[in-house]
Amino acid sequence: MIALFGWGGAVDVKGNVAMHDHNGTAEWNAYWHPKATHQLVHSGLDVMLVPLDATNSLPVSWEFLNALAEKPNRGVRFGRAVLGSHGYGNSIL
């Protein structure tokens, strides 16, 4: 079975979309590509969406990121690849 984690949605917090034509309740990833969000949720895969709410209770500091980097796993390798493709070096992960 394939499990897929996605970042999207806001449950009990204000969204992070600040557009002139929006009321501010949406989360950016779901707002930006609603068709992809719908396809993901209805894909039949074991999907776990991590909502915007999670960011309020998990402070991410440089100390946390450096400690995480010491843990060799697929998540860290993925993070390095994503951040590296955006111009961030291995000093983050």
MODELLER restraints for C-alpha pairs under 7 A, 6 or more apart:
rsr = mdl.restraints
at = mdl.atoms
rsr.add(forms.Gaussian(group=physical.xy_distance, feature=features.Distance(at['CA:2:A'], at['CA:45:A']), mean=6.54, stdev=0.5))
rsr.add(forms.Gaussian(group=physical.xy_distance, feature=features.Distance(at['CA:2:A'], at['CA:46:A']), mean=6.48, stdev=0.5))
rsr.add(forms.Gaussian(group=physical.xy_distance, feature=features.Distance(at['CA:3:A'], at['CA:45:A']), mean=6.54, stdev=0.5))
rsr.add(forms.Gaussian(group=physical.xy_distance, feature=features.Distance(at['CA:3:A'], at['CA:46:A']), mean=4.77, stdev=0.5))
rsr.add(forms.Gaussian(group=physical.xy_distance, feature=features.Distance(at['CA:3:A'], at['CA:47:A']), mean=5.93, stdev=0.5))
rsr.add(forms.Gaussian(group=physical.xy_distance, feature=features.Distance(at['CA:4:A'], at['CA:46:A']), mean=6.13, stdev=0.5))
rsr.add(forms.Gaussian(group=physical.xy_distance, feature=features.Distance(at['CA:4:A'], at['CA:47:A']), mean=4.84, stdev=0.5))
rsr.add(forms.Gaussian(group=physical.xy_distance, feature=features.Distance(at['CA:4:A'], at['CA:48:A']), mean=6.32, stdev=0.5))
rsr.add(forms.Gaussian(group=physical.xy_distance, feature=features.Distance(at['CA:5:A'], at['CA:47:A']), mean=5.82, stdev=0.5))
rsr.add(forms.Gaussian(group=physical.xy_distance, feature=features.Distance(at['CA:5:A'], at['CA:48:A']), mean=4.89, stdev=0.5))
rsr.add(forms.Gaussian(group=physical.xy_distance, feature=features.Distance(at['CA:5:A'], at['CA:49:A']), mean=5.86, stdev=0.5))
rsr.add(forms.Gaussian(group=physical.xy_distance, feature=features.Distance(at['CA:6:A'], at['CA:48:A']), mean=6.25, stdev=0.5))
rsr.add(forms.Gaussian(group=physical.xy_distance, feature=features.Distance(at['CA:6:A'], at['CA:49:A']), mean=4.73, stdev=0.5))
rsr.add(forms.Gaussian(group=physical.xy_distance, feature=features.Distance(at['CA:6:A'], at['CA:50:A']), mean=6.09, stdev=0.5))
rsr.add(forms.Gaussian(group=physical.xy_distance, feature=features.Distance(at['CA:7:A'], at['CA:49:A']), mean=5.55, stdev=0.5))
rsr.add(forms.Gaussian(group=physical.xy_distance, feature=features.Distance(at['CA:7:A'], at['CA:50:A']), mean=4.87, stdev=0.5))
rsr.add(forms.Gaussian(group=physical.xy_distance, feature=features.Distance(at['CA:7:A'], at['CA:51:A']), mean=6.17, stdev=0.5))
rsr.add(forms.Gaussian(group=physical.xy_distance, feature=features.Distance(at['CA:8:A'], at['CA:27:A']), mean=6.32, stdev=0.5))
rsr.add(forms.Gaussian(group=physical.xy_distance, feature=features.Distance(at['CA:8:A'], at['CA:29:A']), mean=5.60, stdev=0.5))
rsr.add(forms.Gaussian(group=physical.xy_distance, feature=features.Distance(at['CA:8:A'], at['CA:30:A']), mean=5.67, stdev=0.5))
rsr.add(forms.Gaussian(group=physical.xy_distance, feature=features.Distance(at['CA:8:A'], at['CA:49:A']), mean=5.98, stdev=0.5))
rsr.add(forms.Gaussian(group=physical.xy_distance, feature=features.Distance(at['CA:8:A'], at['CA:50:A']), mean=6.02, stdev=0.5))
rsr.add(forms.Gaussian(group=physical.xy_distance, feature=features.Distance(at['CA:8:A'], at['CA:51:A']), mean=5.15, stdev=0.5))
rsr.add(forms.Gaussian(group=physical.xy_distance, feature=features.Distance(at['CA:8:A'], at['CA:52:A']), mean=6.66, stdev=0.5))
rsr.add(forms.Gaussian(group=physical.xy_distance, feature=features.Distance(at['CA:9:A'], at['CA:26:A']), mean=6.87, stdev=0.5))
rsr.add(forms.Gaussian(group=physical.xy_distance, feature=features.Distance(at['CA:9:A'], at['CA:27:A']), mean=4.96, stdev=0.5))
rsr.add(forms.Gaussian(group=physical.xy_distance, feature=features.Distance(at['CA:9:A'], at['CA:30:A']), mean=6.13, stdev=0.5))
rsr.add(forms.Gaussian(group=physical.xy_distance, feature=features.Distance(at['CA:9:A'], at['CA:51:A']), mean=4.80, stdev=0.5))
rsr.add(forms.Gaussian(group=physical.xy_distance, feature=features.Distance(at['CA:9:A'], at['CA:52:A']), mean=6.08, stdev=0.5))
rsr.add(forms.Gaussian(group=physical.xy_distance, feature=features.Distance(at['CA:10:A'], at['CA:26:A']), mean=6.66, stdev=0.5))
rsr.add(forms.Gaussian(group=physical.xy_distance, feature=features.Distance(at['CA:10:A'], at['CA:27:A']), mean=5.64, stdev=0.5))
rsr.add(forms.Gaussian(group=physical.xy_distance, feature=features.Distance(at['CA:10:A'], at['CA:51:A']), mean=5.04, stdev=0.5))
rsr.add(forms.Gaussian(group=physical.xy_distance, feature=features.Distance(at['CA:10:A'], at['CA:52:A']), mean=4.95, stdev=0.5))
rsr.add(forms.Gaussian(group=physical.xy_distance, feature=features.Distance(at['CA:10:A'], at['CA:53:A']), mean=6.00, stdev=0.5))
rsr.add(forms.Gaussian(group=physical.xy_distance, feature=features.Distance(at['CA:11:A'], at['CA:51:A']), mean=6.69, stdev=0.5))
rsr.add(forms.Gaussian(group=physical.xy_distance, feature=features.Distance(at['CA:11:A'], at['CA:53:A']), mean=6.56, stdev=0.5))
rsr.add(forms.Gaussian(group=physical.xy_distance, feature=features.Distance(at['CA:12:A'], at['CA:53:A']), mean=6.64, stdev=0.5))
rsr.add(forms.Gaussian(group=physical.xy_distance, feature=features.Distance(at['CA:13:A'], at['CA:53:A']), mean=5.90, stdev=0.5))
rsr.add(forms.Gaussian(group=physical.xy_distance, feature=features.Distance(at['CA:14:A'], at['CA:24:A']), mean=6.63, stdev=0.5))
rsr.add(forms.Gaussian(group=physical.xy_distance, feature=features.Distance(at['CA:14:A'], at['CA:25:A']), mean=5.25, stdev=0.5))
rsr.add(forms.Gaussian(group=physical.xy_distance, feature=features.Distance(at['CA:15:A'], at['CA:24:A']), mean=5.45, stdev=0.5))
rsr.add(forms.Gaussian(group=physical.xy_distance, feature=features.Distance(at['CA:15:A'], at['CA:25:A']), mean=4.30, stdev=0.5))
rsr.add(forms.Gaussian(group=physical.xy_distance, feature=features.Distance(at['CA:15:A'], at['CA:26:A']), mean=4.47, stdev=0.5))
rsr.add(forms.Gaussian(group=physical.xy_distance, feature=features.Distance(at['CA:15:A'], at['CA:27:A']), mean=4.66, stdev=0.5))
rsr.add(forms.Gaussian(group=physical.xy_distance, feature=features.Distance(at['CA:16:A'], at['CA:24:A']), mean=6.50, stdev=0.5))
rsr.add(forms.Gaussian(group=physical.xy_distance, feature=features.Distance(at['CA:16:A'], at['CA:26:A']), mean=6.42, stdev=0.5))
rsr.add(forms.Gaussian(group=physical.xy_distance, feature=features.Distance(at['CA:16:A'], at['CA:27:A']), mean=5.23, stdev=0.5))
rsr.add(forms.Gaussian(group=physical.xy_distance, feature=features.Distance(at['CA:16:A'], at['CA:28:A']), mean=5.90, stdev=0.5))
rsr.add(forms.Gaussian(group=physical.xy_distance, feature=features.Distance(at['CA:17:A'], at['CA:24:A']), mean=5.27, stdev=0.5))
rsr.add(forms.Gaussian(group=physical.xy_distance, feature=features.Distance(at['CA:17:A'], at['CA:26:A']), mean=5.84, stdev=0.5))
rsr.add(forms.Gaussian(group=physical.xy_distance, feature=features.Distance(at['CA:17:A'], at['CA:27:A']), mean=6.05, stdev=0.5))
rsr.add(forms.Gaussian(group=physical.xy_distance, feature=features.Distance(at['CA:17:A'], at['CA:28:A']), mean=5.45, stdev=0.5))
rsr.add(forms.Gaussian(group=physical.xy_distance, feature=features.Distance(at['CA:18:A'], at['CA:24:A']), mean=5.77, stdev=0.5))
rsr.add(forms.Gaussian(group=physical.xy_distance, feature=features.Distance(at['CA:27:A'], at['CA:52:A']), mean=6.81, stdev=0.5))
rsr.add(forms.Gaussian(group=physical.xy_distance, feature=features.Distance(at['CA:30:A'], at['CA:37:A']), mean=5.68, stdev=0.5))
rsr.add(forms.Gaussian(group=physical.xy_distance, feature=features.Distance(at['CA:41:A'], at['CA:47:A']), mean=6.89, stdev=0.5))
rsr.add(forms.Gaussian(group=physical.xy_distance, feature=features.Distance(at['CA:65:A'], at['CA:92:A']), mean=6.33, stdev=0.5))
rsr.add(forms.Gaussian(group=physical.xy_distance, feature=features.Distance(at['CA:65:A'], at['CA:93:A']), mean=6.32, stdev=0.5))
rsr.add(forms.Gaussian(group=physical.xy_distance, feature=features.Distance(at['CA:66:A'], at['CA:92:A']), mean=6.49, stdev=0.5))
rsr.add(forms.Gaussian(group=physical.xy_distance, feature=features.Distance(at['CA:66:A'], at['CA:93:A']), mean=6.41, stdev=0.5))
rsr.add(forms.Gaussian(group=physical.xy_distance, feature=features.Distance(at['CA:69:A'], at['CA:76:A']), mean=6.36, stdev=0.5))
rsr.add(forms.Gaussian(group=physical.xy_distance, feature=features.Distance(at['CA:69:A'], at['CA:93:A']), mean=4.72, stdev=0.5))
rsr.add(forms.Gaussian(group=physical.xy_distance, feature=features.Distance(at['CA:76:A'], at['CA:93:A']), mean=6.63, stdev=0.5))
rsr.add(forms.Gaussian(group=physical.xy_distance, feature=features.Distance(at['CA:79:A'], at['CA:93:A']), mean=6.75, stdev=0.5))
rsr.add(forms.Gaussian(group=physical.xy_distance, feature=features.Distance(at['CA:80:A'], at['CA:90:A']), mean=6.49, stdev=0.5))
rsr.add(forms.Gaussian(group=physical.xy_distance, feature=features.Distance(at['CA:80:A'], at['CA:93:A']), mean=5.48, stdev=0.5))
